[in-house]
Amino acid sequence: MTVDTALRRDISTDELERLGGGEVAYIKTLSSEEANEIYPLDDTLPEGINIYALHAADGTPIALTDSMQAALGQAIDDELVVASLH
């Protein structure tokens, strides 16, 4: 589904929660450096690798993985539909 850019608007966290209803998630690709800055981890991640962050529709982090397949697998295990973000 393509949305005309003239129709786009910012969506609040509350609106995303209602939209996702605990059933929708997205995967965000980050560098390990970005992930270390954004997420409080006990150990820092190695430099120079991609990290795949699975998030609920409202932005709540669900999982960090080192592969897209693992992030998709986590979404499937949690019975989540992964939305494509552009």
N, CA, C and O of each residue as an XYZ file, in Angstrom:
344
protein
N       0.846     -1.172      0.000
C       0.000      0.000      0.000
C       0.886      1.228      0.000
O       1.769      1.358      0.848
N       0.667      2.109     -0.920
C       1.446      3.328     -1.002
C       0.599      4.493     -0.518
O      -0.561      4.643     -0.902
N       1.195      5.307      0.324
C       0.497      6.477      0.847
C       1.114      7.704      0.218
O       2.330      7.888      0.269
N       0.293      8.541     -0.372
C       0.765      9.782     -0.961
C       1.416     10.619      0.135
O       0.856     10.746      1.224
N       2.577     11.187     -0.131
C       3.288     11.949      0.887
C       2.475     13.128      1.386
O       2.678     13.568      2.518
N       1.566     13.650      0.587
C       0.724     14.756      1.035
C      -0.234     14.305      2.132
O      -0.720     15.134      2.902
N      -0.515     13.000      2.216
C      -1.428     12.480      3.222
C      -0.725     12.046      4.502
O      -1.384     11.783      5.508
N       0.585     11.970      4.481
C       1.331     11.513      5.661
C       1.282     12.560      6.757
O       1.243     13.764      6.503
N       1.285     12.057      7.994
C       1.374     12.940      9.152
C       2.066     12.173     10.264
O       2.204     10.952     10.190
N       2.495     12.875     11.279
C       3.111     12.210     12.418
C       2.051     11.439     13.184
O       0.919     11.896     13.345
N       2.438     10.261     13.653
C       1.536      9.427     14.436
C       2.087      9.363     15.853
O       3.277      9.118     16.053
N       1.229      9.582     16.824
C       1.665      9.559     18.220
C       1.880      8.123     18.686
O       1.408      7.176     18.056
N       2.589      7.976     19.784
C       2.822      6.650     20.368
C       1.500      5.987     20.737
O       1.326      4.786     20.529
N       0.566      6.768     21.284
C      -0.743      6.212     21.637
C      -1.469      5.680     20.406
O      -2.087      4.616     20.457
N      -1.395      6.423     19.293
C      -2.036      5.973     18.064
C      -1.391      4.688     17.552
O      -2.087      3.790     17.079
N      -0.061      4.597     17.645
C       0.626      3.377     17.221
C       0.230      2.188     18.081
O       0.051      1.083     17.570
N       0.090      2.409     19.395
C      -0.330      1.325     20.287
C      -1.696      0.800     19.870
O      -1.904     -0.411     19.792
N      -2.617      1.702     19.604
C      -3.962      1.273     19.197
C      -3.924      0.596     17.830
O      -4.630     -0.384     17.597
N      -3.095      1.123     16.926
C      -2.982      0.562     15.589
C      -2.408     -0.853     15.637
O      -2.937     -1.773     15.013
N      -1.316     -1.010     16.389
C      -0.644     -2.307     16.444
C      -1.347     -3.312     17.306
O      -1.355     -4.503     16.997
N      -1.942     -2.850     18.391
C      -2.688     -3.741     19.275
C      -1.899     -4.947     19.735
O      -2.487     -5.994     20.006
N      -0.572     -4.832     19.833
C       0.247     -5.961     20.242
C       0.406     -7.017     19.169
O       0.885     -8.117     19.443
N       0.005     -6.689     17.936
C       0.063     -7.667     16.856
C       0.988     -7.250     15.720
O       1.322     -8.066     14.860
N       1.402     -5.987     15.709
C       2.214     -5.458     14.617
C       3.578     -5.043     15.151
O       3.694     -4.481     16.240
N       4.612     -5.333     14.356
C       5.972     -4.971     14.740
C       6.722     -4.497     13.507
O       6.246     -4.636     12.380
N       7.897     -3.937     13.735
C       8.776     -3.572     12.619
C      10.206     -3.892     12.998
O      10.537     -4.011     14.178
N      11.047     -4.031     11.994
C      12.460     -4.329     12.209
C      13.274     -3.136     11.720
O      13.096     -2.661     10.599
N      14.152     -2.672     12.566
C      15.000     -1.528     12.246
C      16.453     -2.001     12.210
O      16.918     -2.677     13.129
N      17.165     -1.641     11.141
C      18.577     -1.994     11.027
C      19.420     -0.868     11.611
O      19.229      0.301     11.276
N      20.351     -1.230     12.484
C      21.225     -0.264     13.139
C      22.672     -0.732     13.042
O      22.941     -1.926     12.916
N      23.578      0.198     13.100
C      24.978     -0.197     13.277
C      25.147     -0.589     14.745
O      24.346     -0.190     15.591
N      26.164     -1.351     15.043
C      26.395     -1.737     16.439
C      26.672     -0.504     17.298
O      26.336     -0.481     18.482
N      27.283      0.518     16.702
C      27.553      1.751     17.437
C      26.243      2.453     17.806
O      26.093      2.944     18.925
N      25.289      2.499     16.857
C      23.984      3.098     17.149
C      23.254      2.303     18.226
O      22.671      2.880     19.144
N      23.290      0.980     18.112
C      22.613      0.123     19.088
C      23.199      0.311     20.480
O      22.459      0.348     21.463
N      24.524      0.430     20.575
C      25.162      0.653     21.877
C      24.719      1.974     22.495
O      24.601      2.072     23.716
N      24.472      2.994     21.668
C      24.035      4.294     22.172
C      22.567      4.282     22.583
O      22.197      4.893     23.586
N      21.728      3.586     21.811
C      20.283      3.633     22.026
C      19.818      2.690     23.136
O      18.958      3.048     23.942
N      20.388      1.490     23.173
C      19.905      0.466     24.094
C      20.917      0.216     25.200
O      22.094     -0.028     24.935
N      20.451      0.279     26.443
C      21.355     -0.029     27.556
C      21.634     -1.532     27.623
O      20.755     -2.320     27.972
N      22.848     -1.912     27.291
C      23.236     -3.321     27.300
C      24.305     -3.549     28.358
O      25.097     -2.656     28.660
N      24.318     -4.743     28.911
C      25.353     -5.082     29.885
C      26.731     -5.086     29.234
O      27.702     -4.599     29.813
N      26.807     -5.633     28.040
C      28.057     -5.682     27.284
C      27.872     -4.859     26.019
O      26.791     -4.838     25.431
N      28.932     -4.183     25.608
C      28.827     -3.448     24.351
C      28.970     -4.424     23.187
O      29.631     -5.457     23.297
N      28.349     -4.080     22.095
C      28.404     -4.910     20.893
C      29.702     -4.646     20.145
O      30.254     -3.551     20.248
N      30.199     -5.618     19.400
C      31.406     -5.396     18.607
C      31.170     -4.290     17.582
O      30.061     -4.135     17.071
N      32.202     -3.534     17.289
C      32.085     -2.444     16.316
C      31.979     -2.989     14.894
O      32.513     -4.050     14.570
N      31.263     -2.218     14.048
C      31.238     -2.506     12.621
C      30.292     -3.591     12.151
O      30.435     -4.080     11.030
N      29.324     -3.984     12.976
C      28.364     -4.984     12.526
C      26.966     -4.372     12.486
O      26.700     -3.373     13.154
N      26.075     -4.974     11.700
C      24.679     -4.552     11.679
C      23.915     -5.291     12.758
O      24.159     -6.468     13.024
N      22.983     -4.578     13.374
C      22.103     -5.132     14.389
C      20.676     -4.947     13.889
O      20.348     -3.919     13.296
N      19.840     -5.930     14.126
C      18.440     -5.867     13.709
C      17.592     -5.800     14.967
O      17.588     -6.725     15.780
N      16.874     -4.692     15.117
C      16.055     -4.458     16.304
C      14.592     -4.686     15.959
O      14.044     -4.021     15.080
N      13.963     -5.622     16.647
C      12.537     -5.880     16.492
C      11.809     -5.001     17.499
O      12.090     -5.049     18.697
N      10.865     -4.192     17.001
C      10.114     -3.276     17.851
C       8.623     -3.520     17.689
O       8.155     -3.861     16.603
N       7.873     -3.342     18.788
C       6.424     -3.314     18.701
C       6.019     -2.058     17.934
O       6.834     -1.151     17.760
N       4.783     -1.997     17.479
C       4.314     -0.853     16.691
C       4.502      0.466     17.425
O       4.706      1.501     16.790
N       4.437      0.445     18.764
C       4.601      1.684     19.522
C       6.062      2.043     19.772
O       6.346      3.036     20.441
N       7.000      1.241     19.240
C       8.424      1.522     19.389
C       9.109      0.784     20.520
O      10.325      0.896     20.678
N       8.365      0.036     21.307
C       8.953     -0.723     22.411
C       9.882     -1.794     21.853
O       9.469     -2.598     21.017
N      11.150     -1.812     22.312
C      12.076     -2.845     21.820
C      11.645     -4.231     22.307
O      11.272     -4.415     23.466
N      11.707     -5.188     21.397
C      11.377     -6.573     21.731
C      12.633     -7.429     21.741
O      12.843     -8.223     22.658
N      13.478     -7.265     20.708
C      14.684     -8.084     20.609
C      15.732     -7.390     19.755
O      15.405     -6.635     18.839
N      16.996     -7.655     20.065
C      18.136     -7.253     19.242
C      18.812     -8.513     18.759
O      19.085     -9.414     19.551
N      19.087     -8.588     17.462
C      19.731     -9.774     16.912
C      20.809     -9.361     15.918
O      20.921     -8.190     15.557
N      21.592    -10.331     15.484
C      22.637    -10.048     14.499
C      22.247    -10.484     13.100
O      23.069    -10.444     12.184
N      20.962    -10.913     12.922
C      20.521    -11.284     11.581
C      19.046    -10.943     11.389
O      18.250    -10.976     12.327
N      18.710    -10.618     10.150
C      17.313    -10.342      9.818
C      16.464    -11.581     10.043
O      15.327    -11.478     10.503
N      17.006    -12.756      9.723
C      16.260    -14.004      9.882
C      15.885    -14.241     11.354
O      14.776    -14.686     11.651
N      16.805    -13.946     12.259
C      16.517    -14.129     13.683
C      15.439    -13.153     14.149
O      14.572    -13.517     14.944
N      15.492    -11.908     13.654
C      14.465    -10.923     14.016
C      13.100    -11.362     13.489
O      12.101    -11.273     14.202
N      13.055    -11.836     12.239
C      11.797    -12.334     11.679
C      11.304    -13.561     12.442
O      10.107    -13.703     12.692
N      12.229    -14.444     12.809
C      11.868    -15.633     13.589
C      11.261    -15.263     14.928
O      10.292    -15.883     15.367
N      11.823    -14.260     15.577
C      11.274    -13.792     16.863
C       9.868    -13.251     16.666
O       8.978    -13.523     17.471
N       9.662    -12.481     15.593
C       8.332    -11.941     15.310
C       7.330    -13.073     15.086
O       6.211    -13.023     15.597
N       7.727    -14.083     14.331
C       6.844    -15.224     14.073
C       6.540    -15.959     15.369
O       5.391    -16.321     15.625
N       7.569    -16.183     16.191
C       7.363    -16.858     17.481
C       6.386    -16.094     18.365
O       5.600    -16.692     19.100
N       6.444    -14.758     18.286
C       5.565    -13.911     19.093
C       4.233    -13.628     18.400
O       3.425    -12.840     18.892
N       4.009    -14.282     17.244
C       2.785    -14.134     16.466
C       2.519    -12.680     16.088
O       1.394    -12.192     16.195
N       3.575    -11.996     15.641
C       3.490    -10.599     15.220
C       3.541    -10.493     13.709
O       4.212    -11.288     13.051
N       2.846     -9.531     13.159
C       2.924     -9.214     11.741
C       3.961     -8.124     11.605
O       3.889     -7.108     12.297
N       4.934     -8.321     10.714
C       5.991     -7.334     10.520
C       5.559     -6.369      9.427
O       5.323     -6.764      8.285
N       5.461     -5.097      9.798
C       5.085     -4.047      8.852
C       6.338     -3.516      8.171
O       7.394     -3.408      8.794
N       6.215     -3.189      6.902
C       7.320     -2.610      6.153
C       7.315     -1.106      6.351
O       6.288     -0.450      6.172
N       8.466     -0.562      6.721
C       8.609      0.888      6.890
C       9.480      1.429      5.779
O      10.481      0.814      5.412
N       9.106      2.573      5.242
C       9.889      3.178      4.172
C      10.270      4.579      4.552
O      10.937      5.269      3.781
